[in-house]
Amino acid sequence: MNKILIANRGEIAVRVIRACRDLGIPTVAVYSDADRAALHVRFADEAVHIGPPPVRDSYLRIEQLIAAAKKTGAEAIHPGYGLLSEREAFAQACADAGLIFIGPPPSAIRTMGDKQAAREAVKKYGVPVVPGTEPGMRDDEIITYAEKFIGFPLIVKAAAGGGGKGMRSVYKAEDLPAALATARREAESAFGDGRVYAEKLLVGARHIEFQILADTHGNVIHLGERECSIQRRHQKLVEEAPSPFMDAELRQRMGEMAIAAAKSVGYVNAGTIECLVDKDKNYYFLEMNTRLQVEHPVTELVTGVDLVKEQIRIARGRRMGPTESVLDPKGWAIECRINAEDPYNGFIPSVGKITTLITPTGPGVRVDHGVYSGFEITPYYDSMIGKLICFGETRSEAVLRMRRALNEYTIMGVKHNIPFHINLLNSFSFIAGQFDTKFVEERFSMSSYETAPSDDELEYAAIAATLVAHRNQQLATQVVAPGKRDASNWKWLTRYERMHR
Protein backbone atom coordinates (compact mmCIF):
# COMPACT_ATOMS: atom_id res chain seq x y z
CA MET A 1 0.00 0.00 0.00
CA ASN A 2 1.49 3.33 -1.01
CA LYS A 3 -1.14 5.49 0.72
CA ILE A 4 -4.21 5.03 2.98
CA LEU A 5 -7.28 7.27 3.19
CA ILE A 6 -9.00 7.37 6.58
CA ALA A 7 -12.77 7.67 6.07
CA ASN A 8 -13.43 8.94 9.56
CA ARG A 9 -12.74 11.79 11.95
CA GLY A 10 -11.75 12.57 15.54
CA GLU A 11 -9.90 10.23 17.85
CA ILE A 12 -10.01 7.13 15.66
CA ALA A 13 -8.71 9.01 12.61
CA VAL A 14 -5.72 10.20 14.66
CA ARG A 15 -5.21 6.64 15.98
CA VAL A 16 -5.10 5.17 12.44
CA ILE A 17 -2.80 7.95 11.18
CA ARG A 18 -0.32 7.17 13.96
CA ALA A 19 -0.32 3.45 13.10
CA CYS A 20 0.26 4.28 9.41
CA ARG A 21 3.17 6.54 10.30
CA ASP A 22 4.72 3.74 12.35
CA LEU A 23 4.50 1.60 9.21
CA GLY A 24 5.85 4.36 6.96
CA ILE A 25 2.63 4.66 4.97
CA PRO A 26 1.43 8.18 3.94
CA THR A 27 -2.14 9.08 4.90
CA VAL A 28 -5.04 11.11 3.55
CA ALA A 29 -7.60 12.70 5.88
CA VAL A 30 -11.09 13.83 4.91
CA TYR A 31 -12.89 16.66 6.64
CA SER A 32 -16.12 18.62 6.71
CA ASP A 33 -16.46 22.38 7.14
CA ALA A 34 -16.69 21.89 10.93
CA ASP A 35 -13.48 19.82 11.02
CA ARG A 36 -11.34 22.11 8.89
CA ALA A 37 -8.95 22.71 11.84
CA ALA A 38 -9.31 19.25 13.42
CA LEU A 39 -6.29 17.35 14.74
CA HIS A 40 -6.60 14.49 12.24
CA VAL A 41 -6.41 17.02 9.39
CA ARG A 42 -3.23 18.50 10.87
CA PHE A 43 -1.59 15.10 11.35
CA ALA A 44 -2.34 13.59 7.93
CA ASP A 45 0.01 14.03 4.98
CA GLU A 46 -2.87 15.21 2.80
CA ALA A 47 -6.45 16.28 3.44
CA VAL A 48 -9.52 16.49 1.22
CA HIS A 49 -12.62 18.57 1.91
CA ILE A 50 -15.80 16.48 1.50
CA GLY A 51 -18.72 18.74 2.40
CA PRO A 52 -20.75 20.57 5.06
CA PRO A 53 -20.85 19.50 8.76
CA PRO A 54 -23.82 17.05 8.79
CA VAL A 55 -22.48 13.51 8.38
CA ARG A 56 -25.09 12.65 5.74
CA ASP A 57 -23.59 15.40 3.57
CA SER A 58 -19.94 14.57 4.21
CA TYR A 59 -18.65 11.51 6.09
CA LEU A 60 -21.49 9.25 4.88
CA ARG A 61 -21.17 10.14 1.20
CA ILE A 62 -19.58 7.07 -0.32
CA GLU A 63 -19.01 8.62 -3.75
CA GLN A 64 -17.17 11.58 -2.18
CA LEU A 65 -14.85 9.30 -0.24
CA ILE A 66 -14.09 7.09 -3.24
CA ALA A 67 -13.40 10.20 -5.34
CA ALA A 68 -11.06 11.55 -2.63
CA ALA A 69 -9.10 8.29 -2.65
CA LYS A 70 -8.83 8.31 -6.43
CA LYS A 71 -7.84 11.97 -6.49
CA THR A 72 -5.01 11.53 -4.00
CA GLY A 73 -3.82 8.17 -5.33
CA ALA A 74 -4.64 6.24 -2.14
CA GLU A 75 -4.73 2.47 -2.61
CA ALA A 76 -6.69 1.58 0.52
CA ILE A 77 -9.39 3.00 2.81
CA HIS A 78 -9.56 2.49 6.58
CA PRO A 79 -13.14 3.09 7.83
CA GLY A 80 -12.35 3.42 11.56
CA TYR A 81 -15.45 2.74 13.69
CA GLY A 82 -18.97 4.11 13.37
CA LEU A 83 -20.03 6.07 10.27
CA LEU A 84 -19.53 3.76 7.22
CA SER A 85 -17.40 1.12 8.94
CA GLU A 86 -20.20 -1.49 8.97
CA ARG A 87 -21.88 -0.60 5.68
CA GLU A 88 -21.72 -3.41 3.17
CA ALA A 89 -22.33 -0.88 0.36
CA PHE A 90 -19.16 1.03 1.28
CA ALA A 91 -16.98 -2.10 1.35
CA GLN A 92 -18.45 -3.18 -2.01
CA ALA A 93 -17.95 0.31 -3.52
CA CYS A 94 -14.28 0.20 -2.52
CA ALA A 95 -13.88 -3.20 -4.20
CA ASP A 96 -15.69 -2.00 -7.33
CA ALA A 97 -13.37 1.01 -7.50
CA GLY A 98 -10.27 -1.17 -7.18
CA LEU A 99 -9.51 0.04 -3.64
CA ILE A 100 -8.58 -2.13 -0.65
CA PHE A 101 -11.14 -1.93 2.16
CA ILE A 102 -9.28 -2.44 5.46
CA GLY A 103 -11.95 -4.58 7.06
CA PRO A 104 -14.02 -7.69 6.45
CA PRO A 105 -15.48 -8.74 3.08
CA PRO A 106 -18.91 -7.26 2.13
CA SER A 107 -20.63 -10.63 2.55
CA ALA A 108 -19.56 -10.90 6.21
CA ILE A 109 -20.70 -7.32 6.91
CA ARG A 110 -24.06 -8.09 5.27
CA THR A 111 -24.68 -11.19 7.37
CA MET A 112 -23.40 -9.89 10.70
CA GLY A 113 -24.82 -6.39 10.19
CA ASP A 114 -28.31 -7.88 10.17
CA LYS A 115 -28.77 -9.07 13.76
CA GLN A 116 -31.43 -11.60 12.85
CA ALA A 117 -29.34 -13.05 10.00
CA ALA A 118 -26.34 -13.18 12.35
CA ARG A 119 -28.33 -15.14 14.94
CA GLU A 120 -29.39 -17.66 12.31
CA ALA A 121 -25.83 -17.95 10.94
CA VAL A 122 -24.15 -18.67 14.27
CA LYS A 123 -26.90 -21.04 15.46
CA LYS A 124 -25.90 -23.43 12.66
CA TYR A 125 -22.47 -23.75 14.32
CA GLY A 126 -23.93 -24.52 17.73
CA VAL A 127 -23.37 -21.04 19.16
CA PRO A 128 -25.99 -20.32 21.88
CA VAL A 129 -28.20 -17.27 21.31
CA VAL A 130 -30.61 -15.44 23.61
CA PRO A 131 -34.16 -16.84 23.13
CA GLY A 132 -36.01 -14.56 20.72
CA THR A 133 -38.38 -14.23 17.79
CA GLU A 134 -37.73 -15.58 14.33
CA PRO A 135 -36.77 -13.25 11.43
CA GLY A 136 -39.32 -11.21 9.47
CA MET A 137 -42.29 -11.37 11.86
CA ARG A 138 -45.11 -8.79 12.00
CA ASP A 139 -45.98 -6.94 15.23
CA ASP A 140 -48.96 -9.17 16.05
CA GLU A 141 -46.85 -12.28 15.44
CA ILE A 142 -44.05 -10.95 17.66
CA ILE A 143 -46.56 -10.20 20.44
CA THR A 144 -48.05 -13.70 20.27
CA TYR A 145 -44.63 -15.40 20.10
CA ALA A 146 -43.31 -13.30 22.99
CA GLU A 147 -46.23 -14.18 25.29
CA LYS A 148 -46.03 -17.91 24.48
CA PHE A 149 -42.30 -18.64 24.18
CA ILE A 150 -40.17 -15.77 25.54
CA GLY A 151 -41.97 -14.18 28.50
CA PHE A 152 -41.18 -10.89 30.22
CA PRO A 153 -39.04 -8.89 30.63
CA LEU A 154 -37.80 -8.78 27.04
CA ILE A 155 -36.02 -6.31 24.82
CA VAL A 156 -37.05 -5.07 21.36
CA LYS A 157 -34.11 -4.52 18.99
CA ALA A 158 -33.58 -3.11 15.51
CA ALA A 159 -32.47 -5.81 13.05
CA ALA A 160 -30.01 -3.39 11.43
CA GLY A 161 -29.24 -1.55 14.67
CA GLY A 162 -26.33 -0.63 16.83
CA GLY A 163 -25.24 1.93 19.41
CA GLY A 164 -28.40 1.50 21.47
CA LYS A 165 -30.70 2.94 18.79
CA GLY A 166 -34.02 1.19 18.14
CA MET A 167 -33.86 -0.68 21.46
CA ARG A 168 -36.62 -0.79 24.06
CA SER A 169 -36.84 -2.80 27.29
CA VAL A 170 -40.35 -4.14 27.98
CA TYR A 171 -41.39 -5.41 31.41
CA LYS A 172 -45.16 -5.87 30.89
CA ALA A 173 -47.16 -7.40 28.01
CA GLU A 174 -49.37 -4.32 27.64
CA ASP A 175 -46.32 -2.15 26.91
CA LEU A 176 -45.05 -4.31 24.03
CA PRO A 177 -47.17 -2.85 21.14
CA ALA A 178 -46.05 0.70 21.90
CA ALA A 179 -42.42 -0.40 22.28
CA LEU A 180 -42.52 -2.16 18.90
CA ALA A 181 -43.96 0.93 17.20
CA THR A 182 -41.39 3.25 18.80
CA ALA A 183 -38.47 0.94 18.00
CA ARG A 184 -39.59 0.62 14.36
CA ARG A 185 -39.80 4.40 13.94
CA GLU A 186 -36.40 4.93 15.54
CA ALA A 187 -34.80 2.14 13.49
CA GLU A 188 -36.28 3.50 10.26
CA SER A 189 -34.96 6.97 11.07
CA ALA A 190 -31.48 5.85 12.15
CA PHE A 191 -30.75 2.98 9.75
CA GLY A 192 -33.35 3.23 6.97
CA ASP A 193 -34.54 -0.25 8.01
CA GLY A 194 -37.58 -0.57 10.29
CA ARG A 195 -37.34 -4.32 10.96
CA VAL A 196 -37.27 -5.25 14.66
CA TYR A 197 -37.26 -8.41 16.72
CA ALA A 198 -37.67 -9.34 20.39
CA GLU A 199 -35.44 -11.39 22.66
CA LYS A 200 -35.34 -12.34 26.33
CA LEU A 201 -33.96 -9.64 28.63
CA LEU A 202 -31.40 -11.32 30.86
CA VAL A 203 -31.58 -9.75 34.33
CA GLY A 204 -28.29 -9.26 36.12
CA ALA A 205 -26.27 -10.19 33.03
CA ARG A 206 -22.82 -8.97 32.08
CA HIS A 207 -21.75 -7.69 28.67
CA ILE A 208 -18.53 -9.51 27.73
CA GLU A 209 -17.01 -9.45 24.26
CA PHE A 210 -14.17 -11.30 22.53
CA GLN A 211 -11.67 -9.75 20.12
CA ILE A 212 -11.26 -11.78 16.94
CA LEU A 213 -8.49 -11.68 14.35
CA ALA A 214 -8.68 -13.63 11.07
CA ASP A 215 -6.47 -13.52 7.98
CA THR A 216 -6.87 -14.70 4.40
CA HIS A 217 -4.68 -17.74 5.06
CA GLY A 218 -7.35 -19.46 7.13
CA ASN A 219 -6.04 -18.45 10.56
CA VAL A 220 -8.67 -17.37 13.12
CA ILE A 221 -7.76 -16.58 16.74
CA HIS A 222 -9.16 -14.61 19.65
CA LEU A 223 -7.27 -12.13 21.84
CA GLY A 224 -9.27 -12.62 25.01
CA GLU A 225 -12.25 -10.81 26.43
CA ARG A 226 -13.28 -7.27 27.37
CA GLU A 227 -15.68 -6.45 30.20
CA CYS A 228 -18.18 -3.82 28.96
CA SER A 229 -20.98 -3.99 31.55
CA ILE A 230 -20.62 -0.37 32.73
CA GLN A 231 -23.16 1.16 30.35
CA ARG A 232 -25.84 3.78 30.30
CA ARG A 233 -28.74 3.38 27.88
CA HIS A 234 -26.75 0.68 26.03
CA GLN A 235 -23.80 3.06 25.56
CA LYS A 236 -20.54 1.78 27.02
CA LEU A 237 -18.76 4.09 29.46
CA VAL A 238 -15.97 1.99 30.99
CA GLU A 239 -14.29 -1.12 29.62
CA GLU A 240 -11.57 -3.34 31.01
CA ALA A 241 -9.55 -6.40 30.06
CA PRO A 242 -9.63 -9.04 31.32
CA SER A 243 -13.05 -9.34 32.95
CA PRO A 244 -13.11 -9.73 36.76
CA PHE A 245 -15.95 -12.24 36.20
CA MET A 246 -13.92 -14.53 33.93
CA ASP A 247 -12.10 -17.75 34.79
CA ALA A 248 -9.79 -19.83 32.63
CA GLU A 249 -12.40 -22.49 31.81
CA LEU A 250 -15.06 -19.95 30.79
CA ARG A 251 -12.50 -18.00 28.73
CA GLN A 252 -11.58 -21.12 26.79
CA ARG A 253 -15.23 -22.05 26.12
CA MET A 254 -16.28 -18.54 25.08
CA GLY A 255 -13.15 -18.11 22.98
CA GLU A 256 -13.92 -21.28 21.03
CA MET A 257 -17.51 -20.04 20.58
CA ALA A 258 -16.24 -16.67 19.25
CA ILE A 259 -13.95 -18.37 16.73
CA ALA A 260 -16.84 -20.60 15.56
CA ALA A 261 -19.08 -17.54 15.14
CA ALA A 262 -16.44 -15.77 13.03
CA LYS A 263 -15.87 -18.85 10.88
CA SER A 264 -19.62 -19.17 10.28
CA VAL A 265 -19.51 -16.13 7.97
CA GLY A 266 -15.98 -16.55 6.56
CA TYR A 267 -14.77 -13.57 8.55
CA VAL A 268 -11.46 -11.83 7.75
CA ASN A 269 -9.73 -8.95 9.62
CA ALA A 270 -10.51 -7.64 13.14
CA GLY A 271 -13.96 -8.11 14.65
CA THR A 272 -15.72 -8.52 17.97
CA ILE A 273 -18.18 -11.14 19.22
CA GLU A 274 -20.44 -9.62 21.88
CA CYS A 275 -22.15 -11.84 24.45
CA LEU A 276 -24.38 -11.64 27.49
CA VAL A 277 -23.28 -13.79 30.44
CA ASP A 278 -25.71 -14.56 33.29
CA LYS A 279 -24.89 -15.10 36.96
CA ASP A 280 -24.45 -18.84 36.42
CA LYS A 281 -21.87 -18.16 33.67
CA ASN A 282 -24.19 -19.24 30.87
CA TYR A 283 -23.33 -17.15 27.81
CA TYR A 284 -25.36 -16.15 24.75
CA PHE A 285 -24.30 -14.64 21.43
CA LEU A 286 -25.51 -11.04 21.17
CA GLU A 287 -24.03 -9.68 17.94
CA MET A 288 -20.81 -9.30 15.97
CA ASN A 289 -19.25 -5.91 15.31
CA THR A 290 -17.46 -6.13 11.97
CA ARG A 291 -14.96 -3.38 12.67
CA LEU A 292 -12.44 -2.03 15.16
CA GLN A 293 -14.03 -1.30 18.55
CA VAL A 294 -13.76 1.97 20.48
CA GLU A 295 -12.39 -0.04 23.41
CA HIS A 296 -9.67 -1.86 21.43
CA PRO A 297 -6.79 -0.22 23.41
CA VAL A 298 -7.44 -2.32 26.54
CA THR A 299 -6.88 -5.48 24.49
CA GLU A 300 -3.73 -3.97 22.97
CA LEU A 301 -2.29 -3.27 26.43
CA VAL A 302 -2.83 -6.78 27.84
CA THR A 303 -1.75 -8.63 24.68
CA GLY A 304 0.92 -6.36 23.17
CA VAL A 305 -0.81 -6.57 19.77
CA ASP A 306 -1.34 -3.35 17.76
CA LEU A 307 -4.77 -4.05 16.27
CA VAL A 308 -4.68 -1.28 13.64
CA LYS A 309 -1.33 -2.50 12.32
CA GLU A 310 -2.70 -6.05 12.23
CA GLN A 311 -5.72 -4.82 10.27
CA ILE A 312 -3.42 -3.28 7.67
CA ARG A 313 -1.18 -6.35 7.58
CA ILE A 314 -4.19 -8.63 6.96
CA ALA A 315 -5.60 -6.27 4.30
CA ARG A 316 -2.26 -6.53 2.51
CA GLY A 317 -2.82 -10.28 2.26
CA ARG A 318 -0.11 -11.21 4.74
CA ARG A 319 -0.32 -13.61 7.68
CA MET A 320 -1.27 -11.89 10.93
CA GLY A 321 1.39 -11.48 13.61
CA PRO A 322 -0.12 -13.41 16.55
CA THR A 323 -0.46 -17.12 15.84
CA GLU A 324 -2.30 -18.40 18.91
CA SER A 325 -5.33 -17.32 20.91
CA VAL A 326 -4.68 -15.44 24.15
CA LEU A 327 -5.73 -17.55 27.14
CA ASP A 328 -3.56 -15.76 29.71
CA PRO A 329 -3.62 -11.95 29.28
CA LYS A 330 -0.71 -10.08 30.88
CA GLY A 331 -1.73 -7.41 33.38
CA TRP A 332 -4.92 -5.39 33.55
CA ALA A 333 -6.18 -2.42 31.51
CA ILE A 334 -9.13 -0.07 32.10
CA GLU A 335 -10.54 2.49 29.69
CA CYS A 336 -12.76 5.46 30.56
CA ARG A 337 -14.56 7.25 27.73
CA ILE A 338 -14.26 11.00 28.26
CA ASN A 339 -17.40 12.59 26.83
CA ALA A 340 -18.56 16.21 26.57
CA GLU A 341 -21.72 15.71 28.61
CA ASP A 342 -23.03 16.82 32.00
CA PRO A 343 -23.28 13.88 34.45
CA TYR A 344 -25.10 16.11 36.97
CA ASN A 345 -27.84 16.95 34.48
CA GLY A 346 -28.92 13.73 32.80
CA PHE A 347 -25.73 13.44 30.73
CA ILE A 348 -26.90 16.20 28.38
CA PRO A 349 -24.29 16.76 25.62
CA SER A 350 -22.20 19.91 26.01
CA VAL A 351 -20.89 21.98 23.11
CA GLY A 352 -18.42 24.86 22.99
CA LYS A 353 -14.70 25.61 22.83
CA ILE A 354 -12.18 23.72 24.93
CA THR A 355 -10.31 26.57 26.60
CA THR A 356 -7.88 24.45 28.63
CA LEU A 357 -6.74 20.86 28.05
CA ILE A 358 -4.19 19.14 30.28
CA THR A 359 -3.93 15.39 29.71
CA PRO A 360 -2.45 13.00 32.28
CA THR A 361 0.85 11.27 31.63
CA GLY A 362 3.20 8.96 33.51
CA PRO A 363 3.78 5.21 33.67
CA GLY A 364 0.91 3.05 32.44
CA VAL A 365 -1.21 5.96 31.17
CA ARG A 366 -2.39 6.33 27.57
CA VAL A 367 -4.66 9.04 26.18
CA ASP A 368 -6.24 8.67 22.73
CA HIS A 369 -8.02 11.82 21.57
CA GLY A 370 -8.48 14.11 18.59
CA VAL A 371 -8.82 17.50 20.27
CA TYR A 372 -6.61 20.31 21.53
CA SER A 373 -6.94 23.49 23.57
CA GLY A 374 -9.02 25.84 21.43
CA PHE A 375 -10.85 23.00 19.62
CA GLU A 376 -14.58 23.48 19.16
CA ILE A 377 -16.97 20.69 20.26
CA THR A 378 -19.87 20.99 17.80
CA PRO A 379 -23.39 19.49 17.90
CA TYR A 380 -22.83 17.68 14.58
CA TYR A 381 -20.89 14.67 15.91
CA ASP A 382 -20.78 12.35 18.91
CA SER A 383 -19.75 13.78 22.25
CA MET A 384 -16.60 11.74 22.85
CA ILE A 385 -13.57 13.93 23.58
CA GLY A 386 -11.14 11.07 24.05
CA LYS A 387 -10.27 7.85 25.85
CA LEU A 388 -8.17 7.49 28.98
CA ILE A 389 -6.58 4.05 29.30
CA CYS A 390 -4.54 2.88 32.29
CA PHE A 391 -2.53 -0.31 32.70
CA GLY A 392 -1.39 -2.13 35.83
CA GLU A 393 0.07 -5.48 36.77
CA THR A 394 -3.15 -6.16 38.70
CA ARG A 395 -6.70 -4.77 38.62
CA SER A 396 -6.07 -2.89 41.86
CA GLU A 397 -3.02 -1.16 40.40
CA ALA A 398 -4.95 -0.25 37.24
CA VAL A 399 -7.82 1.22 39.29
CA LEU A 400 -5.47 3.30 41.46
CA ARG A 401 -3.59 4.52 38.38
CA MET A 402 -6.88 5.46 36.70
CA ARG A 403 -7.93 7.46 39.79
CA ARG A 404 -4.65 9.38 39.67
CA ALA A 405 -4.96 10.02 35.95
CA LEU A 406 -8.57 11.22 36.20
CA ASN A 407 -7.56 13.74 38.85
CA GLU A 408 -4.77 15.04 36.59
CA TYR A 409 -7.08 15.32 33.55
CA THR A 410 -8.18 18.97 33.16
CA ILE A 411 -10.74 20.07 30.59
CA MET A 412 -12.25 23.55 30.72
CA GLY A 413 -14.74 25.30 28.47
CA VAL A 414 -17.21 22.40 28.15
CA LYS A 415 -18.85 20.10 30.67
CA HIS A 416 -17.49 16.54 30.77
CA ASN A 417 -18.05 13.23 32.52
CA ILE A 418 -14.75 12.95 34.41
CA PRO A 419 -16.61 13.49 37.76
CA PHE A 420 -18.77 10.46 36.86
CA HIS A 421 -15.69 8.29 36.36
CA ILE A 422 -14.12 9.49 39.62
CA ASN A 423 -17.29 8.61 41.53
CA LEU A 424 -17.58 5.26 39.76
CA LEU A 425 -14.03 4.27 40.69
CA ASN A 426 -14.79 5.15 44.29
CA SER A 427 -17.85 2.86 44.44
CA PHE A 428 -17.39 -0.34 46.42
CA SER A 429 -19.36 -2.35 43.85
CA PHE A 430 -17.00 -1.39 41.03
CA ILE A 431 -13.90 -1.97 43.14
CA ALA A 432 -15.20 -5.44 44.05
CA GLY A 433 -16.14 -6.19 40.41
CA GLN A 434 -19.79 -6.67 41.42
CA PHE A 435 -21.79 -5.02 38.64
CA ASP A 436 -23.91 -5.81 35.59
CA THR A 437 -25.31 -3.95 32.60
CA LYS A 438 -27.96 -2.18 34.75
CA PHE A 439 -25.60 -1.06 37.51
CA VAL A 440 -25.23 2.58 36.39
CA GLU A 441 -28.94 3.07 35.67
CA GLU A 442 -30.35 1.34 38.75
CA ARG A 443 -27.78 1.26 41.56
CA PHE A 444 -25.38 4.16 41.01
CA SER A 445 -25.77 7.78 41.98
CA MET A 446 -23.50 10.77 41.49
CA SER A 447 -24.26 11.89 45.03
CA SER A 448 -23.29 8.62 46.77
CA TYR A 449 -19.58 9.40 46.94
CA GLU A 450 -19.65 13.19 46.90
CA THR A 451 -20.20 15.61 49.77
CA ALA A 452 -21.82 19.00 49.29
CA PRO A 453 -19.38 21.94 49.53
CA SER A 454 -19.35 23.85 52.84
CA ASP A 455 -20.33 27.51 53.12
CA ASP A 456 -16.67 28.50 53.43
CA GLU A 457 -15.77 26.58 50.26
CA LEU A 458 -18.61 28.23 48.36
CA GLU A 459 -17.43 31.64 49.58
CA TYR A 460 -13.83 30.95 48.52
CA ALA A 461 -15.04 29.82 45.09
CA ALA A 462 -17.16 32.95 44.67
CA ILE A 463 -14.23 35.22 45.62
CA ALA A 464 -11.89 33.40 43.22
CA ALA A 465 -14.42 33.60 40.39
CA THR A 466 -14.90 37.33 41.02
CA LEU A 467 -11.15 37.99 40.95
CA VAL A 468 -10.73 36.01 37.71
CA ALA A 469 -13.64 37.86 36.09
CA HIS A 470 -12.22 41.20 37.21
CA ARG A 471 -8.78 40.33 35.87
CA ASN A 472 -10.23 39.21 32.51
CA GLN A 473 -12.22 42.44 32.32
CA GLN A 474 -9.06 44.47 32.92
CA LEU A 475 -7.19 42.57 30.20
CA ALA A 476 -10.07 43.08 27.77
CA THR A 477 -10.26 46.84 28.41
CA GLN A 478 -8.86 49.04 25.63
CA VAL A 479 -7.64 52.41 26.91
CA VAL A 480 -7.84 55.03 24.16
CA ALA A 481 -6.06 58.33 24.91
CA PRO A 482 -4.67 61.08 22.67
CA GLY A 483 -0.94 61.17 22.14
CA LYS A 484 1.18 63.84 23.74
CA ARG A 485 1.54 65.55 20.38
CA ASP A 486 -0.89 65.14 17.47
CA ALA A 487 1.77 65.53 14.75
CA SER A 488 5.03 63.93 13.76
CA ASN A 489 8.36 65.52 14.54
CA TRP A 490 8.76 66.58 10.91
CA LYS A 491 5.42 68.42 10.88
CA TRP A 492 6.09 69.95 14.29
CA LEU A 493 9.54 71.21 13.19
CA THR A 494 8.12 72.66 9.94
CA ARG A 495 5.41 74.56 11.82
CA TYR A 496 7.98 75.85 14.33
CA GLU A 497 10.23 77.16 11.56
CA ARG A 498 7.33 78.91 9.76
CA MET A 499 6.25 80.60 12.96
CA HIS A 500 9.74 81.98 13.51
CA ARG A 501 10.53 83.21 10.00
Salt bridges, closest charged atoms under 4 A:
GLU11 OE2 - LYS387 NZ 2.99
ASP22 OD2 - LYS309 NZ 3.75
ASP33 OD1 - ARG36 NH2 3.33
ASP33 OD1 - HIS49 NE2 2.50
ASP35 OD2 - ARG9 NE 2.59
GLU46 OE2 - LYS3 NZ 2.53
GLU63 OE2 - ARG61 NE 3.26
GLU86 OE1 - ARG291 NE 2.85
GLU88 OE2 - ARG110 NH1 2.64
ASP114 OD2 - ARG195 NH2 2.62
GLU120 OE2 - LYS123 NZ 3.57
ASP139 OD1 - ARG184 NH2 2.59
ASP140 OD2 - ARG138 NH2 3.27
GLU141 OE2 - ARG138 NH1 3.37
GLU186 OE1 - ARG168 NH2 2.70
ASP193 OD2 - ARG195 NH2 2.92
GLU199 OE1 - ARG119 NH1 2.94
GLU199 OE2 - LYS157 NZ 2.70
GLU209 OE1 - HIS207 NE2 3.98
GLU209 OE2 - ARG226 NE 2.67
GLU209 OE1 - LYS236 NZ 2.96
GLU225 OE1 - ARG251 NE 2.82
GLU227 OE1 - ARG206 NH1 2.88
GLU239 OE2 - ARG337 NH2 2.67
GLU240 OE1 - ARG395 NE 2.79
ASP247 OD2 - LYS281 NZ 2.81
GLU249 OE2 - ARG253 NE 2.66
GLU274 OE1 - HIS207 NE2 3.32
GLU274 OE2 - LYS236 NZ 2.83
GLU287 OE1 - LYS115 NZ 2.77
GLU295 OE2 - LYS236 NZ 2.91
GLU295 OE1 - ARG337 NH2 2.94
GLU300 OE2 - ARG15 NH2 2.72
GLU300 OE2 - HIS296 NE2 3.96
GLU300 OE1 - ARG366 NH1 3.02
ASP306 OD1 - ARG15 NH2 2.87
GLU310 OE1 - ARG313 NE 3.55
ASP328 OD2 - LYS330 NZ 3.20
ASP368 OD2 - ARG366 NH2 2.97
GLU397 OE2 - ARG401 NH2 3.82
GLU408 OE2 - ARG404 NH1 3.32
ASP436 OD2 - ARG443 NH2 3.23
GLU441 OE1 - LYS438 NZ 3.61
